[in-house]
Amino acid sequence: MENVGLVVRGSELKEGKKNSELKTPNSKLQKRMKQFILFWATGFGVGYSPIAPGTLGTLIAIPLYHFLSEIPSPLYEITLIGFFFLSVWISQNTEIFLGKKDDQRIVIDEMMGFLTTMLWIPKTTRFILIGFFLFRLFDILKPFPIRRLERSLKGGWGVVLDDVMAGVYGNIILQIISYFTLSPGGPAR
């Protein structure tokens, strides 16, 4: 089978292949794979926006969340795990294609982070809006250990895991809000 020049384990650069060899597709399959990867990495193209690509990537995640949240549990959770690994792989390859670490055009990590924020949260407009703002807040401020994850992890792992952690922080706050506003066991209203 022909080597399509895509990173699977990050070893291609160590094996002596030049970065330019990996960035330049030389077959129809490579071109299609590169288009697929860049399409998803840029959040269907919104990552190319010169203004707030991360925010736009998060906005794109809202209809994706609506679609995916219709999948019954535990298949929904399994789908999110699969999307996480796909996001890492896509981010890793996009860094190679673009020649830049954590390029702002990569917004699939924001999509994954927002999906993490909304995990096991009631699907209401109010919670979606609060989740959007909480995720963006934590993604921008990067409280401990988010910034450390972003800096210490290499490739797609560093690109995606800091956003997943921002999503975990947002999810915790949403869980608390949900408990106090919706739970019969929560405080009296």
C-alpha positions in Angstrom: 0.0 0.0 0.0 1.3 3.5 -0.8 2.4 5.7 2.0 0.1 8.6 2.0 2.4 10.8 4.1 0.0 11.2 7.0 1.1 11.0 10.6 -0.2 8.1 12.5 2.3 7.9 15.3 4.3 11.1 14.7 7.3 9.0 13.6 7.4 10.1 10.0 9.5 13.2 10.8 11.9 11.1 12.8 12.4 8.7 9.9 14.0 11.4 7.9 11.1 12.6 5.8 11.2 16.3 5.2 8.3 18.4 6.4 7.8 19.7 2.8 7.4 16.1 1.6 4.5 15.6 4.1 2.9 18.9 3.2 2.9 18.4 -0.5 0.4 15.7 -1.6 1.6 13.8 -4.7 -1.3 11.5 -5.3 -5.1 11.7 -5.7 -5.6 9.9 -2.4 -3.2 12.2 -0.6 -5.0 15.3 -1.9 -8.4 13.9 -0.9 -7.0 13.0 2.6 -5.5 16.5 3.0 -8.8 18.1 1.9 -10.7 15.9 4.4 -8.3 16.7 7.2 -8.3 20.5 6.6 -12.1 20.5 6.2 -12.5 19.0 9.6 -9.6 20.8 11.3 -10.9 24.2 10.2 -14.4 23.5 11.4 -15.8 23.2 7.8 -13.8 26.3 6.9 -14.6 28.7 9.7 -11.1 28.4 11.0 -10.0 30.5 8.1 -11.8 33.6 9.5 -9.4 36.4 10.4 -11.7 37.3 13.3 -12.2 35.0 16.3 -11.8 31.6 14.5 -11.9 29.8 17.9 -15.2 31.4 18.8 -16.6 30.5 15.3 -15.3 27.0 15.8 -17.2 26.8 19.0 -20.4 28.1 17.3 -20.0 25.4 14.7 -20.0 22.8 17.5 -23.5 23.8 18.5 -25.3 22.2 15.6 -22.9 19.3 15.8 -23.8 18.9 19.4 -27.6 19.0 18.5 -27.0 16.2 16.0 -24.8 14.0 18.1 -26.8 14.4 21.3 -29.7 12.5 19.7 -27.5 9.3 19.8 -28.6 7.2 22.8 -26.2 6.6 25.7 -23.7 4.8 25.9 -23.2 5.1 22.1 -23.1 8.9 22.4 -20.2 8.7 24.9 -18.4 6.2 22.6 -18.9 8.5 19.7 -17.3 11.4 21.7 -14.3 9.2 22.5 -13.9 8.4 18.8 -14.3 12.1 17.9 -11.6 12.9 20.5 -9.1 10.6 18.9 -10.1 11.8 15.4 -9.5 15.4 16.6 -6.0 14.5 17.9 -5.1 12.8 14.6 -6.5 15.6 12.5 -4.8 18.3 14.5 -1.5 16.5 14.3 -1.7 16.2 10.6 -2.9 19.8 10.1 0.1 21.1 12.1 2.3 19.3 9.6 0.4 20.6 6.6 0.3 24.2 7.8 3.9 24.0 9.2 2.8 25.7 12.5 2.1 24.4 16.0 -1.5 24.9 17.2 -2.3 27.2 14.3 -5.4 29.3 15.0 -7.1 27.9 11.9 -7.3 24.5 13.7 -10.7 24.7 15.5 -11.7 21.1 15.7 -10.2 21.3 19.2 -12.8 23.9 20.1 -15.5 21.7 18.7 -14.3 18.8 20.9 -14.0 21.1 23.9 -17.6 22.3 23.6 -18.9 18.8 23.2 -17.1 18.0 26.4 -18.7 21.0 28.1 -22.1 19.8 27.1 -21.7 16.1 28.1 -24.6 14.9 30.4 -26.1 18.4 30.4 -29.8 19.1 29.7 -30.2 20.1 26.0 -31.8 23.5 26.5 -31.1 26.8 24.9 -30.1 28.3 28.3 -27.6 25.5 29.0 -26.2 25.7 25.5 -25.6 29.4 25.8 -24.1 29.2 29.3 -21.9 26.2 28.1 -20.7 28.3 25.1 -19.7 31.2 27.3 -18.1 29.0 30.0 -16.1 27.0 27.5 -14.8 30.2 25.7 -13.9 31.7 29.1 -11.9 28.7 30.2 -10.4 28.3 26.8 -9.2 31.9 26.7 -8.1 32.2 30.4 -6.5 28.7 30.5 -6.5 28.3 34.3 -4.3 25.6 35.8 -3.5 23.0 34.5 -4.9 23.9 31.0 -1.9 26.1 30.0 0.5 23.5 31.2 -1.2 20.8 29.1 -1.1 23.0 26.0 2.6 23.7 26.4 3.9 20.3 27.6 2.1 18.0 25.2 3.3 17.7 21.7 1.3 17.6 18.4 -2.4 16.9 18.3 -2.5 15.9 22.0 -1.5 19.4 23.1 -3.8 21.0 20.6 -6.9 19.1 21.8 -6.3 18.2 25.4 -6.2 21.8 26.7 -9.6 22.4 25.1 -11.0 19.2 26.5 -9.8 20.3 30.0 -11.5 23.7 29.4 -14.6 21.7 28.5 -14.3 19.7 31.8 -14.2 22.9 33.8 -17.2 24.2 31.9 -19.0 20.9 32.4 -18.4 20.9 36.2 -20.0 24.4 36.5 -22.9 23.4 34.3 -23.5 20.3 36.4 -23.6 22.5 39.5 -26.0 24.9 37.8 -28.1 22.0 36.7 -28.3 20.5 40.2 -29.4 23.8 41.8 -31.9 24.7 39.1 -33.4 21.4 37.9 -32.8 18.7 40.5 -35.6 17.9 42.9 -32.9 17.4 45.5 -31.5 20.8 45.0 -32.3 23.8 47.2 -35.8 25.1 47.3 -36.5 27.7 44.6 
